[in-house]
Amino acid sequence: MASVTTVHGRTIRKVGPIVQGRNNFERAMWLFMRYSGLALVFLSLSHFWVQHLLIGTHAITTAQTVAFWGAQGQPVTVGQLLFRLYYAVMLVLAVVHGINGVRQVAYDYFGHRPAIYRGLMGTVIAIATLISLGGLVALILGAQASSEVAIR
């Protein structure tokens, strides 16, 4: 970065070496946050476009959900597989992006207290893992069709 000194009212800037991060992991996580955030913008906007503009919120029904996800115990079509893959990528990216954000904030507040930091991050990762596994299991198994919904 640059250091600024003033001599007789003039500003003199000296260019020094770029400050290195704590390690390569931090650099990788910094890049991941930028790229995953960009990907999440496009994924969430496309989700909004499909659900709210293409289908319309008035038309989102159990039958439509079963048509997109597929029903439990039924063969999965290529379209349903792509739909599940799309939402699995969005789920995993969102959860890992969120965990990394919490990790960075927790380090800012509790980096000087390693025991609290590790305990907090362990709790956050455990909760996020449970939520993610629940979402991935739902994506893999498909929708539970009720007796009122006709399965095609």
N, C-alpha and C positions, 0 to 999 in steps of 0.2 A: 504494500500500500504506500501511500505517500505521507510523508511527515511535513508539517507546515511550520515554518519559522518566519517571523517578521523581523526585518532589519531596516531601521529607519523608515518605517511605514510601507516597505515593499514586502510582498509575500514571496517567499522562496519555497518551492516544493522540491523535495528529494524523493525520487522513486526508489523504493526498497524492494526486497524480494517479497513474493506473494506468501502470505501466511498459510502454512499447511494445516490441514485438518488434523483431528486427533489421530486418525489412521485411515487406511483404505476403506474400511467398513463404513465409516461416516461419509466418505465421498460417494460410495456406492448407494447408500441410503438417501443421500441428498439427490442424486440423479434419479433414483427410483421414485421419490416423491414427485419430482417434476414430470416424469414420463407417465407414471400411474395416474397422476392428477389429470393430465391431458387426456389419457385414454378414458378415464371415468367421466370427463365432460362429454365426450362423444357417445359413450355407452348410455349415460343417463339421458342425454338429449334424444337419442334414438329411441330409448324406452318410452320417454314422454310422448314422442311423436307417434309411435305405434299405439300405445294404450289410450291416449287422449284425443288424438286427431284422426288417425286411421280407423281405429275401431270405434272410439267414442266411449266415454265413461258410462253412458246409458246402456250400451250393449255388452258390457262386461258381465257375463253370467257364469254360472258353474259349467254350463255346457261349452261355452267358449273357452274357458280355462282347461277343461278336459281335452278339447280339440287341440289346443296349443301344447299342452304338457303330455298328453297321452294318459290313458287310464292304467291303474295298477293291474298287472296280469295280462295286459294286451300287448301285442307287438308294437314296437316303436318305429315310426316312419322317419325318414331322413329329415323332414322339416321339424318334427318334434325333437329330434336329436340335436339339430342346430339351435333350436330355441333353448334347450336345456344347457347346451354348451355356452351360449351367449350369456345366460344368467349365471352360470357357474363362474365364468371369467369375471363378470361384474361383481359377484359376491366375494370372490377371493381377493380381487384387487381392492375393493372397498375395505375389507376387513384388514388386510395387511397394510394398506395406506393409513388407516385409522390407528392401528397399533403402533406404526412407526411415528406418527404424529404424537401420540401419547408418550412414547418412549423419549422423544426429543423434549417435550415439555417437562416430563418427570425428571429428566436429567438436569434440566435447568434449575428446577426447584430442589431436587434431592440428590444431585450428583455428589455432593460433599458428604452424604450419609448413605454409603453403599448398601447397608442392610435394609433400610427403608425402600431404597430404589429397587433393589432386587425383589423384595416382597411385593411391592406395588406392581412391578412388571410381571411377576409370576401370576398374580391375581388377574391382571388385565388379559394376559395371554390365555389363561385357563378359561375365562368367561368367553373370550372371542372364539376360542377353539370349539367350545360347546355350541355356541350360536352358529358357527360356520358348519360344523358337522350336521346340525339339525337341518340347515338349509340345503346342504349337499345331499343328504339322505332324501329330502323331499324332492329334489331335482332328479335324483336317480330313480326313485320309485315311481314318480308320476303322481297325478292327482287321484284322490280317492273319489270315485264316482258314486254319487248317491243313487238310490233306487229310482229317483224321479228322472235321472238323466239318461237319455238313450246313448249307448256307446256305439259308434259307427265302426 
